[in-house]
Amino acid sequence: MAGLDEVGRGALCGPVFAAAVVLGEGFPTAGLDDSKRLTALQRERLAERVRERARGFALGRAEAAEIDRFDILRATHLALRRAVAALPFKPDLLLVDGLPVSGLPAPQRAIVKGDARSVSIAAASILAKVERDALMQELDRRHPGYGLAGNKGYGSADHLDALRRLGPSPEHRRSFGGGHQLQMFE
């Protein structure tokens, strides 16, 4: 059984990340929770445990250009399918946070608020969040001025102000912006 979750759907910048995690028997689940309820340090430590001790895990992502081309929902499903396809084996069942995902290669069970109700989904949530946050740190170095290390690509007041001043970077989504259409900043 693999838990699946994604992060970055509502961001203005960067890819949407997904993770698929198979914890396996005997995995120490203490501390696993929805990534949004954990500190950055807690997430880092738990992600390290997942990478070291889970039976299997994989990441998938859909880039900003794919989000623009397909829309955020289809791009999210693409990232989730990529994560499942990258697992070292095919799981018998996929536990998905939220609503069902189209095109998965195994039976699935969608669980509303699954990242708070399933340790497998929580582990996927943590892994995806840590990986996306690390990428946003790198994008902040490559594209200074937007505050991406702090806002993680989401539409904070400072980020929106930077978009007005600088225009969008190549990593910004043009067709989707959490309610803000980025074309107005170009």
C-alpha positions as CSV (number, residue, x, y, z in Angstrom):
1,M,0.0,0.0,0.0
2,A,1.4,3.4,-1.0
3,G,0.4,6.8,0.3
4,L,0.2,9.6,-2.2
5,D,0.1,13.4,-1.7
6,E,1.1,16.6,-3.4
7,V,2.3,20.1,-2.6
8,G,2.4,23.3,-4.4
9,R,-1.0,23.4,-6.1
10,G,-1.8,27.0,-5.0
11,A,1.6,28.5,-5.6
12,L,2.3,31.2,-8.2
13,C,5.7,29.8,-8.9
14,G,7.5,26.5,-9.4
15,P,6.3,23.0,-10.0
16,V,3.7,20.9,-8.2
17,F,5.5,18.0,-6.4
18,A,4.0,14.6,-5.5
19,A,5.3,11.7,-3.5
20,A,4.4,8.1,-3.2
21,V,5.5,6.3,-0.1
22,V,5.3,2.6,1.0
23,L,6.3,2.5,4.7
24,G,6.3,-1.2,5.1
25,E,5.9,-3.3,8.3
26,G,7.8,-2.1,11.3
27,F,8.3,1.5,10.1
28,P,8.4,3.8,13.1
29,T,5.4,6.0,12.5
30,A,5.8,8.3,15.6
31,G,5.6,11.9,14.6
32,L,4.2,11.4,11.1
33,D,1.4,14.0,10.5
34,D,0.2,16.4,7.9
35,S,3.2,18.3,6.8
36,K,1.4,21.6,7.3
37,R,1.2,20.9,11.1
38,L,4.9,20.3,11.4
39,T,7.8,22.7,11.7
40,A,10.4,22.7,9.0
41,L,12.9,20.9,11.3
42,Q,10.4,18.2,12.1
43,R,9.6,17.7,8.4
44,E,13.4,17.5,7.6
45,R,13.9,14.8,10.3
46,L,10.9,12.8,9.3
47,A,11.7,13.0,5.6
48,E,15.2,11.6,6.4
49,R,13.6,8.7,8.3
50,V,11.2,8.1,5.4
51,R,14.1,8.1,2.9
52,E,16.2,5.8,5.0
53,R,13.6,3.3,6.4
54,A,10.6,3.2,4.1
55,R,10.2,0.1,1.9
56,G,9.9,2.4,-1.1
57,F,9.3,6.0,-2.1
58,A,9.4,8.1,-5.2
59,L,8.8,11.7,-6.3
60,G,7.1,13.1,-9.3
61,R,6.6,16.7,-10.4
62,A,4.9,18.8,-13.0
63,E,6.7,21.9,-14.1
64,A,5.1,25.4,-14.3
65,A,4.9,25.1,-18.1
66,E,3.0,21.8,-17.8
67,I,0.6,23.5,-15.3
68,D,0.1,26.2,-17.8
69,R,-0.5,23.7,-20.6
70,F,-2.8,21.2,-18.9
71,D,-4.3,23.2,-15.9
72,I,-3.4,22.6,-12.2
73,L,-5.7,19.6,-11.7
74,R,-4.3,17.6,-14.7
75,A,-0.8,18.6,-13.9
76,T,-1.2,17.5,-10.3
77,H,-2.5,14.1,-11.5
78,L,0.5,13.9,-13.8
79,A,2.9,14.5,-10.9
80,L,1.1,11.8,-8.9
81,R,1.2,9.3,-11.7
82,R,4.9,10.1,-12.2
83,A,5.6,9.4,-8.5
84,V,3.8,6.1,-8.6
85,A,5.6,5.1,-11.8
86,A,8.9,5.8,-10.2
87,L,8.3,3.5,-7.3
88,P,10.6,0.4,-7.3
89,F,7.6,-1.9,-7.4
90,K,3.9,-1.7,-8.2
91,P,1.7,-1.3,-5.0
92,D,-1.5,-3.2,-4.6
93,L,-3.4,-0.2,-3.3
94,L,-2.9,3.6,-3.5
95,L,-4.1,5.8,-0.7
96,V,-4.7,9.3,-2.2
97,D,-5.2,12.5,-0.2
98,G,-8.4,14.2,-1.2
99,L,-10.2,13.2,-4.3
100,P,-9.6,10.3,-6.8
101,V,-6.8,10.7,-9.3
102,S,-7.2,9.8,-13.0
103,G,-5.0,7.2,-14.7
104,L,-3.3,5.6,-11.7
105,P,-1.9,2.1,-12.4
106,A,-3.4,0.4,-9.3
107,P,-6.7,0.5,-7.3
108,Q,-7.0,3.6,-5.2
109,R,-8.8,4.8,-2.2
110,A,-9.3,8.6,-1.9
111,I,-9.3,9.9,1.7
112,V,-10.5,13.4,2.5
113,K,-7.9,15.0,4.8
114,G,-5.8,11.8,4.3
115,D,-2.6,13.5,5.3
116,A,-4.0,13.8,8.8
117,R,-5.7,10.3,8.8
118,S,-3.1,8.0,7.2
119,V,0.5,7.7,8.1
120,S,1.4,6.6,4.6
121,I,-0.2,9.8,3.1
122,A,1.4,11.9,5.9
123,A,4.8,10.5,4.9
124,A,4.2,11.4,1.3
125,S,3.0,14.9,2.3
126,I,6.2,15.4,4.3
127,L,8.5,14.1,1.6
128,A,6.9,16.2,-1.1
129,K,7.0,19.3,1.0
130,V,10.6,19.0,2.0
131,E,11.6,18.4,-1.7
132,R,9.6,21.3,-3.0
133,D,10.9,23.6,-0.2
134,A,14.5,22.7,-1.1
135,L,13.8,23.5,-4.8
136,M,12.3,26.9,-3.8
137,Q,15.5,27.7,-1.9
138,E,17.4,27.0,-5.1
139,L,15.0,29.0,-7.2
140,D,15.4,31.9,-4.8
141,R,19.2,31.9,-5.5
142,R,18.6,31.7,-9.3
143,H,15.8,34.3,-9.3
144,P,16.5,36.8,-6.5
145,G,14.0,39.4,-5.5
146,Y,10.8,37.4,-5.2
147,G,11.5,36.0,-1.7
148,L,10.9,32.4,-2.9
149,A,12.9,30.9,0.0
150,G,10.5,32.5,2.4
151,N,7.2,32.5,0.6
152,K,7.8,29.1,-1.2
153,G,6.2,30.5,-4.3
154,Y,2.9,31.3,-2.8
155,G,1.1,34.7,-3.2
156,S,2.3,36.7,-0.2
157,A,2.1,40.5,-0.3
158,D,5.8,40.7,-0.8
159,H,5.8,38.2,-3.6
160,L,3.0,40.0,-5.4
161,D,4.8,43.3,-5.0
162,A,8.0,41.7,-6.5
163,L,5.9,40.5,-9.4
164,R,4.7,44.1,-10.0
165,R,8.3,45.4,-9.9
166,L,10.2,42.6,-11.7
167,G,7.6,40.8,-13.7
168,P,7.4,37.0,-13.6
169,S,10.5,34.8,-13.7
170,P,10.7,31.8,-16.1
171,E,9.6,29.6,-13.1
172,H,6.3,31.5,-12.6
173,R,3.0,30.0,-13.7
174,R,1.4,32.1,-16.4
175,S,-2.1,30.6,-16.5
176,F,-2.7,29.9,-12.8
177,G,-1.9,32.0,-9.9
178,G,-4.0,31.0,-6.9
179,G,-6.6,33.6,-8.1
180,H,-4.0,36.0,-9.5
181,Q,-3.5,35.9,-13.3
182,L,0.2,36.5,-13.8
183,Q,-0.2,38.0,-17.3
184,M,-1.1,41.3,-15.6
185,F,2.5,41.4,-14.2
186,E,4.1,41.0,-17.6
